[in-house]
């Protein structure tokens, strides 16, 4: 990975002799303030080096102030591609009307910079509260005399009004912190982790179930009493799974202005045999039902913890003690909703290997694949690519098997290739595979193309094309989660497209419907 370094600042030494000194732009004390009295957030980020920072957040809500301090000592170089995509999106949206109060202040602070069309030059990943969640970045082209630092905070929902992927705040330099709040000196010896906590994972607030899984199908739930949460302190909640590097799951944002009259029940279904996570809200699956190609991707073969994180960490135990948030990992405790078929509660004892992974089944699949059977080539290719069934992943060998299957005109193999390329990521190749599968009647490939063109890497992002493919998916009469999801996405896209873009999008939609609207649903037994 190549990190483009920002211009180095030349400093005068104490003796007055001009010498070149390399000082990271993030070293120093920075901050930003948003909101108004009675409902505001003041954040200070103080870094003594590229390895050691602290974040001090002061929240003022209804006359009650809460200050939290997080000491950060696991800072790593950050990728610039994703924040650059978020910055490009903000540049496009800088003159849009913003109605969401959460982003009005951020855009007002950032808008003068966006007019210069800056580019991200370098990023630091604070790994706080999770990796890639909080970044500090510098830009080139912002016309600043000295390097200005920008904070990128991850959006759990991929795109929100005015921002996509990350909400961005320009940081202003502030007076250095007093010694009373400065970082303590480094310990002479490494801190020993207690035996009771063999897998430390630093988050804002992490109530992990002790159970860890790397295979099988598992389910757990969270009940959120929004009224109680708001009465204690409004906050963001994150509920899902973590491999100690990345968090995947659902979020719940409780704000003073939101509808806090109801209790929300969130279900998490984790299928580690196909590396997928599905979210259920109040009994309804969102973004894909268990076993479908929807949902969120996980890493095949990884070990996962169940994770509950709360941003307002000073109130974490109070939320639990007062019943504002109630996690249920099973193990004898009834769930609010029936478990999906084939799933166990997170804390239930594991079952035996799935039938597809038995030695007899694997041997038979390999024999059939070597004989040229497309279905077997796909199954073996996916097992090899993702390293499922206890084996090590081999991307090249797995792709070769899937490609053999796809060359026989097998739509599921083309779709699987699209997912594999997107996993790398190689978005251009993924789009080609999805389109080939869609032309053979794969309905999920239609939806994936809409999603890829809307939320993919900048090299393939095309909202007009996204609108057309979502429209094709939404027109299908077979039903399914992807049809409803496409209809919902079209509502969002209409608000994001300019009038001129919408005209082009409607024309592209009409052309695509004429070309592929009558293509029948692909069925594996039709060839």
C-alpha positions as CSV (number, residue, x, y, z in Angstrom):
1,X,0.0,0.0,0.0
2,X,1.5,3.4,-1.0
3,X,0.9,6.3,1.4
4,X,1.4,9.7,-0.2
5,X,3.3,11.7,2.5
6,X,2.2,15.3,3.2
7,X,4.8,18.1,2.8
8,X,7.2,18.1,5.7
9,X,7.3,21.2,7.9
10,X,10.7,22.8,8.4
11,X,11.2,23.9,12.0
12,X,13.9,26.0,13.6
13,X,15.8,24.3,16.3
14,X,16.1,25.8,19.8
15,X,19.5,27.2,19.1
16,X,18.2,29.2,16.2
17,X,19.9,27.2,13.5
18,X,17.6,26.3,10.6
19,X,17.4,22.5,10.4
20,X,14.9,20.3,8.6
21,X,12.8,18.4,11.2
22,X,10.1,15.8,10.3
23,X,7.0,16.5,12.4
24,X,3.8,14.7,11.7
25,X,0.9,17.1,10.9
26,X,-1.3,15.3,13.5
27,X,1.1,16.2,16.4
28,X,-0.5,18.9,18.5
29,X,-3.9,19.7,19.9
30,X,-6.9,20.1,17.6
31,X,-10.6,20.2,18.1
32,X,-14.1,21.0,16.7
33,X,-17.4,22.1,18.2
34,X,-20.9,21.5,16.8
35,X,-24.4,22.1,18.1
36,X,-25.8,24.8,20.3
37,X,-26.0,25.4,24.1
38,X,-27.9,22.5,25.7
39,X,-27.2,20.1,22.8
40,X,-23.6,20.3,21.6
41,X,-20.5,18.3,21.2
42,X,-16.9,19.6,21.8
43,X,-14.2,17.2,20.7
44,X,-10.5,17.6,21.4
45,X,-7.9,15.4,19.8
46,X,-4.4,15.7,21.3
47,X,-1.5,13.8,19.8
48,X,2.0,13.9,21.2
49,X,3.3,11.7,18.4
50,X,2.1,9.5,15.5
51,X,1.7,6.6,18.0
52,X,0.0,8.3,21.0
53,X,-3.1,10.5,21.1
54,X,-6.1,11.1,23.3
55,X,-9.7,12.0,22.4
56,X,-11.6,14.1,24.9
57,X,-15.3,14.5,24.1
58,X,-17.6,16.8,26.1
59,X,-21.3,16.3,25.4
60,X,-23.8,18.9,26.6
61,X,-27.4,17.7,26.6
62,X,-30.3,19.3,28.5
63,X,-27.9,21.1,30.9
64,X,-26.0,17.9,31.8
65,X,-22.4,17.7,30.6
66,X,-20.5,14.4,30.3
67,X,-16.8,14.3,29.4
68,X,-15.0,11.1,28.4
69,X,-11.3,10.6,27.6
70,X,-9.9,7.8,25.4
71,X,-6.2,7.2,25.3
72,X,-5.1,5.8,21.9
73,X,-1.8,4.0,21.5
74,X,-2.5,1.7,18.5
75,X,-2.4,4.2,15.6
76,X,-1.6,2.8,12.2
77,X,-1.2,4.2,8.6
78,X,-4.6,4.6,7.0
79,X,-5.6,3.8,3.5
80,X,-6.5,7.0,1.5
81,X,-8.8,5.5,-1.2
82,X,-11.9,5.2,1.0
83,X,-11.6,8.6,2.6
84,X,-11.0,10.1,-0.8
85,X,-14.3,8.6,-2.0
86,X,-16.0,10.2,1.0
87,X,-14.4,13.5,0.2
88,X,-15.4,13.4,-3.4
89,X,-19.0,12.7,-2.4
90,X,-18.9,15.7,0.0
91,X,-17.6,17.9,-2.8
92,X,-20.5,16.9,-5.0
93,X,-23.0,17.5,-2.2
94,X,-21.5,20.8,-0.9
95,X,-24.3,22.9,-2.3
96,X,-27.2,20.5,-1.6
97,X,-29.9,21.5,0.9
98,X,-29.3,19.7,4.1
99,X,-32.2,19.0,6.4
100,X,-30.5,16.5,8.8
101,X,-29.4,18.6,11.8
102,X,-26.6,16.1,12.5
103,X,-24.7,17.1,9.3
104,X,-25.6,20.8,9.0
105,X,-22.7,22.0,11.2
106,X,-20.2,19.6,9.7
107,X,-21.0,20.8,6.2
108,X,-20.9,24.4,7.2
109,X,-17.4,24.0,8.6
110,X,-16.2,22.0,5.6
111,X,-17.9,23.8,2.7
112,X,-15.2,26.5,2.2
113,X,-12.6,23.8,1.9
114,X,-14.7,21.7,-0.5
115,X,-14.9,24.6,-3.0
116,X,-11.1,24.1,-3.7
117,X,-11.7,20.4,-4.7
118,X,-8.9,19.1,-2.3
119,X,-7.4,15.6,-2.4
120,X,-6.5,13.4,0.6
121,X,-2.7,13.2,0.9
122,X,-2.2,11.1,4.0
123,X,-4.3,9.4,6.8
124,X,-3.8,7.9,10.2
125,X,-6.1,5.2,11.5
126,X,-6.7,5.8,15.2
127,X,-8.3,2.3,15.6
128,X,-10.8,3.9,17.8
129,X,-13.3,2.6,18.8
130,X,-12.7,0.1,16.0
131,X,-10.3,-0.1,13.1
132,X,-11.1,2.4,10.2
133,X,-13.8,4.0,12.3
134,X,-11.9,7.3,13.1
135,X,-9.2,8.6,10.7
136,X,-7.1,11.8,10.8
137,X,-6.2,13.0,7.4
138,X,-4.4,15.8,5.6
139,X,-5.4,17.3,2.2
140,X,-3.5,18.8,-0.7
141,X,-5.2,21.6,-2.5
142,X,-7.0,23.1,0.5
143,X,-4.9,26.3,0.1
144,X,-3.9,26.2,3.8
145,X,-0.5,27.7,4.7
146,X,0.2,24.8,7.2
147,X,-1.1,21.3,7.0
148,X,-4.7,21.3,8.3
149,X,-5.9,18.1,9.9
150,X,-9.4,16.6,9.2
151,X,-11.3,14.1,11.3
152,X,-13.2,11.3,9.4
153,X,-15.8,9.5,11.5
154,X,-17.4,6.4,10.0
155,X,-21.1,6.3,9.1
156,X,-22.6,2.9,9.8
157,X,-25.2,3.4,7.2
158,X,-23.2,3.7,4.0
159,X,-24.5,7.0,2.8
160,X,-26.3,9.7,4.7
161,X,-27.4,13.2,3.6
162,X,-24.4,15.3,2.5
163,X,-21.9,12.6,3.5
164,X,-21.1,9.0,2.3
165,X,-18.9,6.5,4.2
166,X,-17.5,9.2,6.6
167,X,-18.7,12.5,8.0
168,X,-15.7,14.9,7.8
169,X,-14.8,17.7,10.3
170,X,-11.9,20.2,9.8
171,X,-10.0,20.5,13.0
172,X,-8.7,23.8,14.4
173,X,-5.5,24.1,16.4
174,X,-6.0,24.7,20.1
175,X,-3.8,25.5,23.1
176,X,-1.9,22.5,24.3
177,X,-3.5,20.5,27.1
178,X,-2.4,21.1,30.7
179,X,-0.1,18.5,32.3
180,X,-3.0,17.4,34.4
181,X,-4.7,15.9,31.3
182,X,-1.7,15.1,29.3
183,X,-0.9,11.5,28.3
184,X,1.0,9.6,31.0
185,X,4.6,8.4,30.3
186,X,5.0,5.1,28.6
187,X,5.3,2.2,31.0
188,X,8.7,0.7,31.3
189,X,7.3,-2.8,30.8
190,X,4.4,-4.0,28.6
191,X,1.2,-4.2,30.5
192,X,0.3,-7.8,31.1
193,X,-3.2,-8.9,30.1
194,X,-5.1,-10.7,32.9
195,X,-5.8,-14.4,32.2
196,X,-9.5,-13.6,32.4
197,X,-9.3,-11.4,29.4
198,X,-7.1,-13.2,26.8
199,X,-8.5,-11.2,23.9
200,X,-8.5,-7.5,24.7
201,X,-10.4,-5.4,22.2
202,X,-10.5,-1.6,22.8
203,X,-13.8,-0.1,22.0
204,X,-16.0,2.7,23.3
205,X,-18.0,0.1,25.2
206,X,-17.8,-3.6,24.4
207,X,-20.1,-6.1,26.0
208,X,-19.0,-9.2,24.1
209,X,-20.5,-12.6,24.7
210,X,-17.7,-14.8,25.8
211,X,-18.5,-17.4,23.1
212,X,-16.4,-17.3,19.9
213,X,-17.5,-18.9,16.7
214,X,-15.7,-19.5,13.3
215,X,-18.3,-21.9,11.7
216,X,-22.0,-22.6,11.9
217,X,-25.2,-20.5,12.0
218,X,-25.8,-18.4,15.0
219,X,-28.4,-15.9,16.2
220,X,-28.7,-13.3,19.0
221,X,-30.8,-10.2,19.8
222,X,-30.7,-6.7,21.4
223,X,-33.7,-4.9,22.9
224,X,-33.4,-1.1,22.9
225,X,-35.8,1.0,24.9
226,X,-35.2,4.3,23.1
227,X,-37.1,6.3,25.7
228,X,-35.0,5.0,28.6
229,X,-31.8,5.5,26.5
230,X,-32.7,9.1,25.8
231,X,-33.6,9.8,29.4
232,X,-30.1,8.5,30.5
233,X,-28.2,10.1,27.6
234,X,-28.7,10.0,23.8
235,X,-26.1,7.9,22.1
236,X,-25.2,5.6,19.1
237,X,-25.3,1.9,19.7
238,X,-23.6,-0.8,17.5
239,X,-24.6,-4.4,17.7
240,X,-23.2,-7.3,15.7
241,X,-19.9,-9.3,15.5
242,X,-16.2,-8.4,15.5
243,X,-13.1,-10.3,14.6
244,X,-11.1,-7.8,16.7
245,X,-10.2,-5.9,13.6
246,X,-13.6,-5.0,12.0
247,X,-17.1,-4.6,13.3
248,X,-20.1,-5.8,11.2
249,X,-23.7,-5.4,12.3
250,X,-26.5,-2.9,13.0
251,X,-26.7,0.5,14.5
252,X,-29.3,2.4,16.5
253,X,-29.0,6.2,16.8
254,X,-30.9,7.7,19.7
255,X,-31.1,11.5,19.5
256,X,-33.1,14.1,21.4
257,X,-35.1,14.9,18.3
258,X,-35.8,11.3,17.3
259,X,-38.9,9.2,17.8
260,X,-38.1,7.7,21.2
261,X,-41.5,6.4,22.0
262,X,-41.0,2.8,21.0
263,X,-38.8,-0.1,21.9
264,X,-36.7,-1.6,19.1
265,X,-35.7,-5.2,18.9
266,X,-32.7,-6.1,16.7
267,X,-31.8,-9.6,15.6
268,X,-28.4,-10.7,14.3
269,X,-28.2,-13.9,12.2
270,X,-24.6,-14.9,11.5
271,X,-24.0,-17.6,8.9
272,X,-20.3,-18.4,9.1
273,X,-20.5,-21.3,6.6
274,X,-21.1,-18.7,3.8
275,X,-19.6,-15.7,5.6
276,X,-22.8,-13.6,5.8
277,X,-24.5,-11.5,8.5
278,X,-28.2,-10.6,8.3
279,X,-30.1,-8.0,10.4
280,X,-33.7,-8.2,11.6
281,X,-35.5,-5.2,13.0
282,X,-38.7,-5.7,14.9
283,X,-39.2,-9.1,13.2
284,X,-38.5,-8.0,9.6
285,X,-35.3,-8.8,7.8
286,X,-33.6,-5.7,6.2
287,X,-31.2,-6.0,3.3
288,X,-31.5,-9.7,2.9
289,X,-32.9,-12.8,4.7
290,X,-30.9,-15.7,6.1
291,X,-29.5,-17.9,3.3
292,X,-29.9,-15.2,0.6
293,X,-27.1,-13.3,-1.2
294,X,-28.1,-10.1,0.6
295,X,-26.9,-9.2,4.1
296,X,-23.3,-8.1,4.9
297,X,-20.2,-10.0,4.0
298,X,-17.9,-11.4,6.7
299,X,-14.4,-13.0,6.4
300,X,-14.6,-16.7,5.8
301,X,-12.7,-18.8,8.4
302,X,-12.4,-15.9,10.9
303,X,-13.3,-16.2,14.6
304,X,-16.1,-13.8,15.6
305,X,-17.3,-12.4,18.9
306,X,-20.7,-10.9,19.5
307,X,-20.2,-7.2,20.2
308,X,-22.3,-4.5,21.7
309,X,-20.7,-1.0,21.6
310,X,-22.1,2.2,23.1
311,X,-20.6,5.6,22.2
312,X,-21.5,7.3,25.5
313,X,-19.3,5.0,27.4
314,X,-19.6,6.9,30.7
315,X,-23.2,5.7,30.9
316,X,-22.6,2.2,29.7
317,X,-23.4,0.3,32.9
318,X,-26.4,2.5,33.6
319,X,-27.9,1.5,30.2
320,X,-27.7,-2.1,31.2
321,X,-28.7,-1.7,34.9
322,X,-31.8,0.3,34.0
323,X,-32.9,-2.0,31.2
324,X,-32.4,0.6,28.5
325,X,-30.4,-1.9,26.4
326,X,-30.8,-5.7,26.9
327,X,-28.7,-8.1,24.9
328,X,-29.8,-11.7,24.6
329,X,-27.2,-14.3,23.5
330,X,-29.4,-17.3,24.3
331,X,-28.1,-20.2,26.3
332,X,-31.5,-20.8,27.8
333,X,-33.0,-17.3,27.5
334,X,-36.0,-17.2,25.1
335,X,-35.6,-14.9,22.1
336,X,-38.2,-12.3,21.1
337,X,-38.6,-13.9,17.6
338,X,-38.2,-17.4,16.3
339,X,-34.7,-18.5,15.3
340,X,-34.2,-18.7,11.6
341,X,-34.3,-22.3,10.3
342,X,-31.0,-24.1,11.0
343,X,-29.7,-21.5,13.4
344,X,-28.7,-21.9,17.1
345,X,-28.5,-19.2,19.8
346,X,-25.1,-17.7,20.1
347,X,-24.3,-19.5,23.4
348,X,-25.8,-22.8,22.4
349,X,-23.3,-25.7,22.1
350,X,-22.0,-26.1,18.5
351,X,-23.3,-28.8,16.2
352,X,-21.3,-31.1,13.9
353,X,-19.9,-30.0,10.5
354,X,-22.4,-29.2,7.9
355,X,-23.2,-32.0,5.4
356,X,-21.4,-30.2,2.6
357,X,-18.2,-30.3,4.6
358,X,-18.0,-34.0,5.5
359,X,-15.1,-35.9,4.0
360,X,-17.4,-38.0,1.9
361,X,-19.1,-35.0,0.5
362,X,-15.9,-33.1,-0.3
363,X,-14.4,-36.2,-2.1
364,X,-17.6,-36.6,-4.2
365,X,-17.6,-32.8,-5.0
366,X,-14.0,-33.0,-6.2
367,X,-14.6,-36.0,-8.4
368,X,-17.6,-34.3,-10.0
369,X,-15.6,-31.0,-10.5
370,X,-12.8,-32.8,-12.2
371,X,-15.3,-34.5,-14.5
372,X,-16.5,-31.0,-15.6
373,X,-19.8,-30.7,-13.6
374,X,-20.4,-26.9,-13.4
375,X,-22.3,-27.1,-10.1
376,X,-19.5,-29.0,-8.4
377,X,-16.8,-26.7,-9.9
378,X,-18.7,-23.8,-8.3
379,X,-19.0,-25.4,-4.9
380,X,-15.4,-26.5,-4.8
381,X,-14.3,-23.1,-6.2
382,X,-16.0,-21.2,-3.4
383,X,-14.7,-23.6,-0.7
384,X,-11.2,-23.1,-2.1
385,X,-11.5,-19.3,-2.6
386,X,-12.9,-18.6,0.9
387,X,-11.2,-21.4,2.8
388,X,-14.4,-22.9,4.2
389,X,-14.8,-26.5,5.4
390,X,-11.6,-26.2,7.5
391,X,-9.2,-25.7,4.5
392,X,-6.9,-22.8,3.7
393,X,-8.1,-20.3,1.2
394,X,-6.4,-20.2,-2.2
395,X,-7.8,-17.3,-4.2
396,X,-6.1,-18.2,-7.5
397,X,-7.2,-21.9,-7.5
398,X,-10.7,-20.9,-6.3
399,X,-11.2,-18.3,-9.1
400,X,-9.9,-20.8,-11.7
401,X,-12.6,-23.4,-10.7
402,X,-15.4,-20.7,-10.6
403,X,-14.3,-19.5,-14.0
404,X,-14.5,-23.1,-15.4
405,X,-18.1,-23.2,-14.1
406,X,-18.9,-19.8,-15.5
407,X,-17.6,-20.6,-19.0
408,X,-20.5,-23.1,-19.2
409,X,-23.0,-20.3,-19.0
410,X,-23.8,-21.0,-15.3
411,X,-25.3,-17.8,-13.9
412,X,-24.6,-18.7,-10.2
413,X,-20.9,-19.0,-11.0
414,X,-20.8,-15.6,-12.7
415,X,-22.6,-14.1,-9.7
416,X,-20.1,-15.9,-7.4
417,X,-17.2,-14.5,-9.4
418,X,-18.7,-11.0,-9.0
419,X,-18.8,-11.5,-5.2
420,X,-15.3,-12.8,-5.2
421,X,-13.9,-9.9,-7.2
422,X,-15.8,-7.4,-5.1
423,X,-14.3,-9.1,-2.0
424,X,-10.7,-8.3,-3.2
425,X,-11.8,-5.6,-4.3
426,X,-11.7,-5.5,-8.1
427,X,-14.9,-3.6,-8.7
428,X,-14.5,-3.3,-12.5
429,X,-14.3,-7.0,-12.9
430,X,-17.1,-7.5,-10.4
431,X,-19.4,-5.3,-12.4
432,X,-18.7,-7.3,-15.6
433,X,-19.5,-10.6,-13.9
434,X,-22.7,-9.3,-12.3
435,X,-23.9,-8.0,-15.6
436,X,-23.2,-11.3,-17.3
437,X,-25.1,-13.1,-14.6
438,X,-28.0,-10.6,-14.8
439,X,-28.3,-11.1,-18.6
440,X,-28.8,-14.8,-17.9
441,X,-31.6,-14.0,-15.4
442,X,-29.9,-13.7,-12.0
443,X,-32.1,-11.4,-10.0
444,X,-29.6,-10.9,-7.2
445,X,-27.0,-9.8,-9.8
446,X,-29.3,-7.0,-10.9
447,X,-29.5,-5.7,-7.3
448,X,-25.8,-6.1,-6.8
449,X,-25.1,-4.0,-9.9
450,X,-27.3,-1.3,-8.6
451,X,-25.6,-1.4,-5.2
452,X,-22.1,-1.6,-6.7
453,X,-22.7,1.5,-9.0
454,X,-24.2,3.4,-6.0
455,X,-21.8,2.5,-3.2
456,X,-18.7,0.9,-4.8
457,X,-15.3,2.2,-5.4
458,X,-14.9,5.6,-7.2
459,X,-13.7,3.7,-10.4
460,X,-17.2,2.2,-10.9
461,X,-19.5,4.6,-9.0
462,X,-22.3,5.8,-11.4
463,X,-25.6,6.9,-9.9
464,X,-27.4,6.9,-13.3
465,X,-26.4,3.3,-14.0
466,X,-27.3,2.4,-10.4
467,X,-30.8,3.9,-10.9
468,X,-31.3,1.8,-14.1
469,X,-30.3,-1.5,-12.5
470,X,-32.3,-0.9,-9.3
471,X,-35.3,-0.1,-11.6
472,X,-34.9,-3.4,-13.4
473,X,-34.6,-5.3,-10.1
474,X,-37.7,-3.4,-8.7
475,X,-39.7,-4.3,-11.8
476,X,-39.5,-8.1,-11.2
477,X,-42.7,-9.9,-10.2
478,X,-41.1,-12.8,-8.5
479,X,-40.9,-10.8,-5.3
480,X,-38.1,-11.4,-2.8
481,X,-36.1,-9.1,-0.6
482,X,-34.1,-7.6,-3.4
483,X,-37.2,-6.3,-5.1
484,X,-38.4,-4.4,-2.0
485,X,-34.8,-3.3,-1.3
486,X,-34.5,-1.9,-4.9
487,X,-37.7,0.0,-4.5
488,X,-36.4,1.6,-1.3
489,X,-33.0,2.4,-2.9
490,X,-34.8,4.2,-5.8
491,X,-36.5,6.5,-3.4
492,X,-33.1,7.5,-2.0
493,X,-31.5,7.9,-5.4
494,X,-34.2,10.2,-6.7
495,X,-33.4,12.6,-3.9
496,X,-29.6,12.5,-4.8
497,X,-29.8,12.9,-8.5
498,X,-30.0,16.3,-10.1
499,X,-32.9,17.0,-12.5
500,X,-30.6,16.5,-15.5
501,X,-29.2,13.3,-14.0
502,X,-32.7,12.0,-13.4
503,X,-33.7,12.6,-17.0
504,X,-30.6,10.5,-18.1
505,X,-31.4,7.9,-15.5
506,X,-35.0,7.5,-16.7
507,X,-33.8,7.1,-20.2
508,X,-31.2,4.5,-19.2
509,X,-33.9,2.7,-17.2
510,X,-36.2,2.5,-20.2
511,X,-33.4,1.2,-22.4
512,X,-32.5,-1.5,-19.9
513,X,-36.1,-2.6,-19.3
514,X,-36.6,-2.9,-23.1
515,X,-33.4,-5.0,-23.4
516,X,-33.6,-7.2,-20.3
517,X,-37.1,-6.8,-18.9
518,X,-38.4,-10.0,-20.5
519,X,-35.4,-12.2,-19.5
520,X,-36.8,-15.1,-17.5
521,X,-35.6,-15.9,-14.0
522,X,-32.5,-18.2,-14.2
523,X,-33.1,-21.7,-12.9
524,X,-30.3,-24.1,-12.5
525,X,-32.2,-27.0,-14.1
526,X,-33.0,-25.0,-17.3
527,X,-29.7,-25.9,-18.9
